[in-house]
Amino acid sequence: MTFRHIVLFRVHDDVDIELLDRTVEELDQFAHHPGVVSWIIRRSLDERKGRVIVEDATFENQVAFERFRTDPAHVMAGRRMSQISDWWVGDYLTEIGE
């Protein structure tokens, strides 16, 4: 069973575009973290409700996700994201290829 981790970050309106772009680039670096099967970071094309960063990740399993979640680099990124956004998380287990 793989572990899916989907996050929608609603970026605060006062965040400038340079910081937003830099944040997307920084989050994209987690694609190389051990246990990551798939890692997609994109700005949503639909900005009717504001600017949203979409994080769509698949991990080898829940253990790999827990290692990622507690990694100091991820903890630091979470702190930075809490300063510039609010977010919603969807986590679930899935069969490979599902």
NORFENCOR-V529501 format. One record per pair of residues at least 6 apart in sequence whose C-alpha atoms are under 8 Angstrom apart, sorted by sequence separation. I is the first residue (numbers start at 1). J is the second residue. D is the distance in whole Angstrom. If there is no record, write none. Layout:
i:I j:J d:D
i:I j:J d:D
//
This chain:
i:59 j:65 d:6
i:68 j:74 d:7
i:69 j:75 d:7
i:31 j:38 d:7
i:44 j:51 d:7
i:31 j:39 d:5
i:43 j:51 d:7
i:44 j:52 d:5
i:30 j:39 d:7
i:31 j:40 d:8
i:43 j:52 d:6
i:44 j:53 d:6
i:43 j:53 d:4
i:44 j:54 d:6
i:28 j:39 d:8
i:42 j:53 d:6
i:43 j:54 d:6
i:28 j:40 d:7
i:41 j:53 d:7
i:42 j:54 d:5
i:28 j:41 d:6
i:41 j:54 d:6
i:42 j:55 d:7
i:27 j:41 d:7
i:40 j:54 d:8
i:41 j:55 d:5
i:40 j:55 d:6
i:41 j:56 d:7
i:39 j:55 d:7
i:40 j:56 d:5
i:24 j:41 d:7
i:39 j:56 d:6
i:40 j:57 d:6
i:24 j:42 d:7
i:38 j:56 d:8
i:39 j:57 d:4
i:24 j:43 d:8
i:38 j:57 d:5
i:39 j:58 d:7
i:37 j:57 d:8
i:38 j:58 d:5
i:36 j:57 d:7
i:37 j:58 d:5
i:38 j:59 d:7
i:36 j:58 d:6
i:37 j:59 d:5
i:36 j:59 d:5
i:37 j:60 d:6
i:35 j:59 d:6
i:36 j:60 d:6
i:35 j:60 d:5
i:35 j:61 d:8
i:36 j:64 d:8
i:24 j:53 d:7
i:35 j:64 d:5
i:34 j:64 d:8
i:35 j:65 d:7
i:62 j:93 d:8
i:61 j:93 d:8
i:35 j:68 d:8
i:34 j:68 d:8
i:33 j:68 d:7
i:13 j:50 d:7
i:13 j:51 d:8
i:11 j:50 d:7
i:12 j:51 d:8
i:10 j:50 d:7
i:11 j:51 d:6
i:10 j:51 d:6
i:11 j:52 d:6
i:10 j:52 d:5
i:11 j:53 d:7
i:9 j:52 d:5
i:10 j:53 d:7
i:8 j:52 d:6
i:9 j:53 d:5
i:8 j:53 d:6
i:9 j:54 d:7
i:8 j:54 d:5
i:7 j:54 d:6
i:8 j:55 d:6
i:6 j:54 d:7
i:7 j:55 d:5
i:6 j:55 d:6
i:7 j:56 d:7
i:5 j:55 d:8
i:6 j:56 d:5
i:27 j:77 d:8
i:5 j:56 d:6
i:6 j:57 d:6
i:4 j:56 d:8
i:5 j:57 d:5
i:4 j:57 d:6
i:5 j:58 d:6
i:4 j:58 d:5
i:5 j:59 d:8
i:3 j:58 d:6
i:4 j:59 d:6
i:2 j:58 d:7
i:3 j:59 d:5
i:2 j:59 d:6
i:3 j:60 d:6
i:2 j:60 d:5
i:3 j:61 d:5
i:1 j:60 d:8
i:2 j:61 d:4
i:3 j:62 d:5
i:1 j:61 d:6
i:2 j:62 d:7
i:3 j:65 d:7
i:15 j:84 d:7
i:12 j:84 d:6
i:11 j:84 d:6
i:12 j:85 d:5
i:11 j:85 d:4
i:12 j:86 d:8
i:10 j:85 d:5
i:11 j:86 d:7
i:9 j:85 d:6
i:10 j:86 d:5
i:9 j:86 d:6
i:10 j:87 d:6
i:9 j:87 d:4
i:8 j:87 d:5
i:9 j:88 d:7
i:7 j:87 d:7
i:8 j:88 d:5
i:7 j:88 d:6
i:8 j:89 d:7
i:7 j:89 d:5
i:6 j:89 d:6
i:7 j:90 d:6
i:5 j:89 d:7
i:6 j:90 d:5
i:5 j:90 d:6
i:6 j:91 d:6
i:4 j:90 d:8
i:5 j:91 d:5
i:4 j:91 d:5
i:5 j:92 d:7
i:3 j:91 d:7
i:4 j:92 d:5
i:3 j:92 d:6
i:4 j:93 d:6
i:3 j:93 d:5
i:4 j:94 d:7
i:2 j:93 d:6
i:3 j:94 d:6
i:1 j:93 d:6
i:2 j:94 d:5
i:1 j:94 d:5
i:2 j:95 d:6
i:1 j:95 d:5
i:2 j:96 d:6
i:1 j:96 d:6
//
